[in-house]
Amino acid sequence: MKKNDAEFDVNRRKLLKSGATVAVIGAVAATGLLKSSPARAQSKASKAVAMYQSTPHGKDQCDNCIHFIPGKTPKSQGSCKIVEGDISPNGWCVMYARKA
Ligand code: SF4
């Protein structure tokens, strides 16, 4: 595979991921989970809506996602800014966004 082909493949995957994220956010909004009132604006998506899994998705996992809030130790359960419940540092969901 040529370098340009590899770059195209990476960019294509990023685009598909961002499209999946937009689709999930749209689904969340359509189900009324994200209301415009200030009290409901803080609502998080359920694990089911986010298609959360407790295992990594390749190299992508919660502890290298911008939304992850670490637990007391690097291996303990943390939380997420946008998905409800305890979140494994080794988990993953469709709203994953890699840290820069
Ligand atoms: S958005 Fe998804 S991948 Fe990122 S920390 Fe939250 S649950 Fe994990």
Backbone and ligand atoms as CSV (ligand in chain L), in Angstrom:
chain,resi,resn,atom,element,x,y,z
A,1,MET,N,N,0.848,-1.189,0.000
A,1,MET,CA,C,0.000,0.000,0.000
A,1,MET,C,C,0.888,1.245,0.000
A,2,LYS,N,N,0.618,2.182,-0.903
A,2,LYS,CA,C,1.368,3.419,-0.967
A,2,LYS,C,C,1.002,4.325,0.205
A,3,LYS,N,N,1.907,5.291,0.480
A,3,LYS,CA,C,1.662,6.197,1.599
A,3,LYS,C,C,0.333,6.940,1.446
A,4,ASN,N,N,0.044,7.426,0.229
A,4,ASN,CA,C,-1.213,8.156,0.012
A,4,ASN,C,C,-2.424,7.273,0.260
A,5,ASP,N,N,-2.313,6.002,-0.124
A,5,ASP,CA,C,-3.413,5.062,0.119
A,5,ASP,C,C,-3.626,4.879,1.608
A,6,ALA,N,N,-2.522,4.763,2.362
A,6,ALA,CA,C,-2.632,4.588,3.812
A,6,ALA,C,C,-3.253,5.814,4.453
A,7,GLU,N,N,-2.841,7.008,4.006
A,7,GLU,CA,C,-3.418,8.237,4.564
A,7,GLU,C,C,-4.899,8.342,4.237
A,8,PHE,N,N,-5.252,7.956,2.999
A,8,PHE,CA,C,-6.667,7.990,2.611
A,8,PHE,C,C,-7.462,7.040,3.496
A,9,ASP,N,N,-6.892,5.841,3.752
A,9,ASP,CA,C,-7.599,4.851,4.564
A,9,ASP,C,C,-7.807,5.374,5.983
A,10,VAL,N,N,-6.780,6.007,6.570
A,10,VAL,CA,C,-6.913,6.567,7.916
A,10,VAL,C,C,-7.960,7.669,7.924
A,11,ASN,N,N,-7.899,8.578,6.930
A,11,ASN,CA,C,-8.880,9.671,6.874
A,11,ASN,C,C,-10.292,9.133,6.675
A,12,ARG,N,N,-10.441,8.083,5.865
A,12,ARG,CA,C,-11.749,7.490,5.619
A,12,ARG,C,C,-12.309,6.908,6.919
A,13,ARG,N,N,-11.447,6.224,7.687
A,13,ARG,CA,C,-11.902,5.644,8.952
A,13,ARG,C,C,-12.326,6.746,9.922
A,14,LYS,N,N,-11.547,7.845,9.970
A,14,LYS,CA,C,-11.908,8.957,10.865
A,14,LYS,C,C,-13.257,9.532,10.467
A,15,LEU,N,N,-13.475,9.685,9.162
A,15,LEU,CA,C,-14.740,10.226,8.684
A,15,LEU,C,C,-15.890,9.305,9.049
A,16,LEU,N,N,-15.689,8.000,8.883
A,16,LEU,CA,C,-16.743,7.041,9.221
A,16,LEU,C,C,-17.034,7.081,10.713
A,17,LYS,N,N,-15.987,7.190,11.542
A,17,LYS,CA,C,-16.195,7.263,12.992
A,17,LYS,C,C,-16.971,8.525,13.352
A,18,SER,N,N,-16.576,9.647,12.766
A,18,SER,CA,C,-17.280,10.884,13.105
A,18,SER,C,C,-18.723,10.811,12.624
A,19,GLY,N,N,-18.953,10.157,11.493
A,19,GLY,CA,C,-20.318,9.973,11.017
A,19,GLY,C,C,-21.124,9.134,11.970
A,20,ALA,N,N,-20.502,8.076,12.523
A,20,ALA,CA,C,-21.190,7.225,13.493
A,20,ALA,C,C,-21.519,8.023,14.745
A,21,THR,N,N,-20.595,8.881,15.164
A,21,THR,CA,C,-20.822,9.706,16.352
A,21,THR,C,C,-21.989,10.648,16.120
A,22,VAL,N,N,-22.032,11.281,14.963
A,22,VAL,CA,C,-23.121,12.198,14.650
A,22,VAL,C,C,-24.440,11.442,14.627
A,23,ALA,N,N,-24.436,10.236,14.068
A,23,ALA,CA,C,-25.657,9.431,14.003
A,23,ALA,C,C,-26.144,9.081,15.400
A,24,VAL,N,N,-25.234,8.719,16.301
A,24,VAL,CA,C,-25.627,8.362,17.664
A,24,VAL,C,C,-26.151,9.592,18.395
A,25,ILE,N,N,-25.478,10.711,18.254
A,25,ILE,CA,C,-25.938,11.935,18.908
A,25,ILE,C,C,-27.317,12.313,18.376
A,26,GLY,N,N,-27.528,12.149,17.089
A,26,GLY,CA,C,-28.838,12.413,16.507
A,26,GLY,C,C,-29.890,11.483,17.076
A,27,ALA,N,N,-29.526,10.214,17.257
A,27,ALA,CA,C,-30.467,9.248,17.827
A,27,ALA,C,C,-30.795,9.616,19.268
A,28,VAL,N,N,-29.790,10.042,20.019
A,28,VAL,CA,C,-30.007,10.456,21.410
A,28,VAL,C,C,-30.942,11.663,21.446
A,29,ALA,N,N,-30.684,12.625,20.581
A,29,ALA,CA,C,-31.533,13.822,20.550
A,29,ALA,C,C,-32.961,13.459,20.156
A,30,ALA,N,N,-33.090,12.550,19.195
A,30,ALA,CA,C,-34.422,12.163,18.721
A,30,ALA,C,C,-35.220,11.438,19.802
A,31,THR,N,N,-34.543,10.720,20.683
A,31,THR,CA,C,-35.250,9.999,21.740
A,31,THR,C,C,-35.581,10.911,22.908
A,32,GLY,N,N,-35.157,12.160,22.847
A,32,GLY,CA,C,-35.508,13.106,23.896
A,32,GLY,C,C,-34.587,13.055,25.094
A,33,LEU,N,N,-33.474,12.335,24.982
A,33,LEU,CA,C,-32.550,12.258,26.112
A,33,LEU,C,C,-31.821,13.573,26.328
A,34,LEU,N,N,-31.661,14.335,25.266
A,34,LEU,CA,C,-30.975,15.616,25.385
A,34,LEU,C,C,-32.008,16.723,25.195
A,35,LYS,N,N,-32.555,17.203,26.270
A,35,LYS,CA,C,-33.542,18.294,26.225
A,35,LYS,C,C,-32.802,19.620,26.317
A,36,SER,N,N,-33.463,20.666,25.933
A,36,SER,CA,C,-32.808,21.971,25.922
A,36,SER,C,C,-32.841,22.666,27.275
A,37,SER,N,N,-33.641,22.164,28.241
A,37,SER,CA,C,-33.677,22.823,29.537
A,37,SER,C,C,-32.348,22.611,30.255
A,38,PRO,N,N,-31.904,23.584,31.061
A,38,PRO,CA,C,-30.606,23.475,31.722
A,38,PRO,C,C,-30.475,22.226,32.573
A,39,ALA,N,N,-31.559,21.817,33.253
A,39,ALA,CA,C,-31.477,20.649,34.120
A,39,ALA,C,C,-31.221,19.383,33.316
A,40,ARG,N,N,-31.786,19.289,32.124
A,40,ARG,CA,C,-31.627,18.081,31.320
A,40,ARG,C,C,-30.411,18.147,30.404
A,41,ALA,N,N,-29.843,19.326,30.225
A,41,ALA,CA,C,-28.700,19.459,29.329
A,41,ALA,C,C,-27.508,18.662,29.819
A,42,GLN,N,N,-27.491,18.314,31.117
A,42,GLN,CA,C,-26.371,17.583,31.679
A,42,GLN,C,C,-26.545,16.076,31.541
A,43,SER,N,N,-27.650,15.618,30.967
A,43,SER,CA,C,-27.911,14.193,30.835
A,43,SER,C,C,-26.839,13.523,29.998
A,44,LYS,N,N,-26.565,12.289,30.384
A,44,LYS,CA,C,-25.602,11.500,29.626
A,44,LYS,C,C,-26.347,10.432,28.843
A,45,ALA,N,N,-25.713,9.962,27.809
A,45,ALA,CA,C,-26.284,8.871,27.022
A,45,ALA,C,C,-26.172,7.574,27.810
A,46,SER,N,N,-27.122,6.677,27.596
A,46,SER,CA,C,-27.024,5.356,28.228
A,46,SER,C,C,-25.931,4.557,27.518
A,47,LYS,N,N,-25.461,3.532,28.196
A,47,LYS,CA,C,-24.448,2.665,27.590
A,47,LYS,C,C,-25.001,1.992,26.336
A,48,ALA,N,N,-26.285,1.654,26.373
A,48,ALA,CA,C,-26.891,0.991,25.210
A,48,ALA,C,C,-26.896,1.916,23.998
A,49,VAL,N,N,-27.289,3.171,24.207
A,49,VAL,CA,C,-27.324,4.122,23.094
A,49,VAL,C,C,-25.916,4.358,22.555
A,50,ALA,N,N,-24.928,4.427,23.474
A,50,ALA,CA,C,-23.543,4.666,23.065
A,50,ALA,C,C,-22.880,3.404,22.525
A,51,MET,N,N,-23.604,2.292,22.590
A,51,MET,CA,C,-23.064,0.984,22.186
A,51,MET,C,C,-21.748,0.697,22.919
A,52,TYR,N,N,-21.761,1.026,24.235
A,52,TYR,CA,C,-20.580,0.823,25.072
A,52,TYR,C,C,-20.238,-0.656,25.186
A,53,GLN,N,N,-18.953,-0.938,25.204
A,53,GLN,CA,C,-18.458,-2.286,25.471
A,53,GLN,C,C,-17.309,-2.153,26.459
A,54,SER,N,N,-17.099,-3.168,27.289
A,54,SER,CA,C,-16.074,-3.089,28.330
A,54,SER,C,C,-14.694,-3.504,27.827
A,55,THR,N,N,-14.583,-3.714,26.537
A,55,THR,CA,C,-13.309,-4.097,25.939
A,55,THR,C,C,-12.900,-3.056,24.896
A,56,PRO,N,N,-11.587,-2.977,24.605
A,56,PRO,CA,C,-11.118,-1.976,23.626
A,56,PRO,C,C,-11.639,-2.261,22.220
A,57,HIS,N,N,-11.525,-1.265,21.377
A,57,HIS,CA,C,-11.840,-1.382,19.961
A,57,HIS,C,C,-10.524,-1.130,19.237
A,58,GLY,N,N,-9.761,-2.189,19.054
A,58,GLY,CA,C,-8.404,-2.017,18.537
A,58,GLY,C,C,-7.571,-1.271,19.576
A,59,LYS,N,N,-6.915,-0.206,19.158
A,59,LYS,CA,C,-6.119,0.604,20.085
A,59,LYS,C,C,-6.963,1.688,20.758
A,60,ASP,N,N,-8.203,1.811,20.340
A,60,ASP,CA,C,-9.084,2.844,20.901
A,60,ASP,C,C,-9.742,2.317,22.170
A,61,GLN,N,N,-9.561,3.004,23.264
A,61,GLN,CA,C,-10.208,2.628,24.521
A,61,GLN,C,C,-10.397,3.867,25.361
A,62,CYS,N,N,-11.255,3.748,26.368
A,62,CYS,CA,C,-11.678,4.908,27.141
A,62,CYS,C,C,-10.507,5.712,27.719
A,63,ASP,N,N,-9.464,5.042,28.202
A,63,ASP,CA,C,-8.402,5.817,28.847
A,63,ASP,C,C,-7.589,6.676,27.878
A,64,ASN,N,N,-7.824,6.556,26.583
A,64,ASN,CA,C,-7.205,7.516,25.662
A,64,ASN,C,C,-8.273,8.298,24.874
A,65,CYS,N,N,-9.443,8.417,25.500
A,65,CYS,CA,C,-10.548,9.199,24.921
A,65,CYS,C,C,-10.662,10.529,25.678
A,66,ILE,N,N,-11.003,11.594,24.977
A,66,ILE,CA,C,-11.103,12.914,25.605
A,66,ILE,C,C,-12.233,12.997,26.624
A,67,HIS,N,N,-13.197,12.079,26.571
A,67,HIS,CA,C,-14.358,12.134,27.460
A,67,HIS,C,C,-14.161,11.362,28.761
A,68,PHE,N,N,-13.078,10.593,28.873
A,68,PHE,CA,C,-12.876,9.727,30.032
A,68,PHE,C,C,-12.424,10.507,31.254
A,69,ILE,N,N,-13.020,10.164,32.410
A,69,ILE,CA,C,-12.619,10.721,33.704
A,69,ILE,C,C,-12.047,9.554,34.499
A,70,PRO,N,N,-10.734,9.530,34.739
A,70,PRO,CA,C,-10.106,8.370,35.383
A,70,PRO,C,C,-10.624,8.124,36.796
A,71,GLY,N,N,-10.523,6.850,37.230
A,71,GLY,CA,C,-10.844,6.483,38.599
A,71,GLY,C,C,-9.657,6.761,39.502
A,72,LYS,N,N,-9.672,6.146,40.693
A,72,LYS,CA,C,-8.619,6.410,41.677
A,72,LYS,C,C,-7.264,5.902,41.221
A,73,THR,N,N,-7.242,4.792,40.509
A,73,THR,CA,C,-5.995,4.249,39.965
A,73,THR,C,C,-6.163,4.091,38.455
A,74,PRO,N,N,-5.064,3.938,37.729
A,74,PRO,CA,C,-5.187,3.801,36.265
A,74,PRO,C,C,-6.036,2.611,35.827
A,75,LYS,N,N,-6.110,1.558,36.666
A,75,LYS,CA,C,-6.869,0.363,36.265
A,75,LYS,C,C,-8.283,0.326,36.838
A,76,SER,N,N,-8.601,1.264,37.733
A,76,SER,CA,C,-9.935,1.222,38.336
A,76,SER,C,C,-10.976,1.876,37.430
A,77,GLN,N,N,-12.240,1.573,37.717
A,77,GLN,CA,C,-13.347,2.120,36.943
A,77,GLN,C,C,-13.348,3.644,37.064
A,78,GLY,N,N,-13.595,4.288,35.969
A,78,GLY,CA,C,-13.728,5.736,35.971
A,78,GLY,C,C,-15.139,6.109,35.557
A,79,SER,N,N,-15.265,7.278,35.005
A,79,SER,CA,C,-16.566,7.695,34.486
A,79,SER,C,C,-16.334,8.413,33.163
A,80,CYS,N,N,-17.427,8.855,32.591
A,80,CYS,CA,C,-17.358,9.485,31.273
A,80,CYS,C,C,-18.181,10.766,31.304
A,81,LYS,N,N,-17.728,11.764,30.594
A,81,LYS,CA,C,-18.446,13.040,30.532
A,81,LYS,C,C,-19.766,12.918,29.790
A,82,ILE,N,N,-19.904,11.919,28.905
A,82,ILE,CA,C,-21.097,11.868,28.053
A,82,ILE,C,C,-21.848,10.542,28.092
A,83,VAL,N,N,-21.277,9.526,28.761
A,83,VAL,CA,C,-21.951,8.224,28.883
A,83,VAL,C,C,-22.126,7.919,30.360
A,84,GLU,N,N,-23.309,7.456,30.750
A,84,GLU,CA,C,-23.601,7.244,32.162
A,84,GLU,C,C,-22.986,5.951,32.704
A,85,GLY,N,N,-22.805,5.923,34.018
A,85,GLY,CA,C,-22.370,4.712,34.702
A,85,GLY,C,C,-20.864,4.605,34.848
A,86,ASP,N,N,-20.448,3.510,35.516
A,86,ASP,CA,C,-19.029,3.227,35.666
A,86,ASP,C,C,-18.452,2.848,34.304
A,87,ILE,N,N,-17.270,3.360,34.051
A,87,ILE,CA,C,-16.647,3.149,32.745
A,87,ILE,C,C,-15.261,2.542,32.941
A,88,SER,N,N,-15.025,1.434,32.268
A,88,SER,CA,C,-13.717,0.772,32.334
A,88,SER,C,C,-12.695,1.566,31.527
A,89,PRO,N,N,-11.466,1.689,32.037
A,89,PRO,CA,C,-10.430,2.354,31.227
A,89,PRO,C,C,-10.153,1.592,29.931
A,90,ASN,N,N,-10.526,0.312,29.912
A,90,ASN,CA,C,-10.326,-0.512,28.710
A,90,ASN,C,C,-11.575,-0.595,27.838
A,91,GLY,N,N,-12.608,0.165,28.203
A,91,GLY,CA,C,-13.857,0.123,27.440
A,91,GLY,C,C,-13.778,0.955,26.166
A,92,TRP,N,N,-14.913,1.028,25.506
A,92,TRP,CA,C,-15.000,1.789,24.247
A,92,TRP,C,C,-16.469,1.997,23.911
A,93,CYS,N,N,-16.775,3.074,23.201
A,93,CYS,CA,C,-18.135,3.244,22.656
A,93,CYS,C,C,-18.028,4.019,21.343
A,94,VAL,N,N,-19.142,4.158,20.670
A,94,VAL,CA,C,-19.123,4.806,19.350
A,94,VAL,C,C,-18.870,6.314,19.433
A,95,MET,N,N,-18.906,6.881,20.634
A,95,MET,CA,C,-18.644,8.311,20.775
A,95,MET,C,C,-17.177,8.579,21.128
A,96,TYR,N,N,-16.362,7.548,21.001
A,96,TYR,CA,C,-14.930,7.658,21.287
A,96,TYR,C,C,-14.309,8.802,20.473
A,97,ALA,N,N,-13.442,9.561,21.144
A,97,ALA,CA,C,-12.677,10.627,20.481
A,97,ALA,C,C,-11.268,10.603,21.059
A,98,ARG,N,N,-10.315,10.270,20.225
A,98,ARG,CA,C,-8.924,10.114,20.683
A,98,ARG,C,C,-8.349,11.430,21.202
A,99,LYS,N,N,-7.610,11.324,22.321
A,99,LYS,CA,C,-6.892,12.485,22.838
A,99,LYS,C,C,-5.827,12.893,21.837
A,100,ALA,N,N,-5.592,14.183,21.723
A,100,ALA,CA,C,-4.579,14.684,20.772
A,100,ALA,C,C,-3.186,14.347,21.235
L,1,SF4,S1,S,-17.095,8.595,25.126
L,1,SF4,FE1,FE,-17.165,6.350,25.017
L,1,SF4,S2,S,-15.037,5.765,24.554
L,1,SF4,FE2,FE,-14.981,7.874,25.377
L,1,SF4,S3,S,-14.672,7.639,27.600
L,1,SF4,FE3,FE,-16.892,7.778,27.226
L,1,SF4,S4,S,-17.533,5.624,27.114
L,1,SF4,FE4,FE,-15.313,5.632,26.796
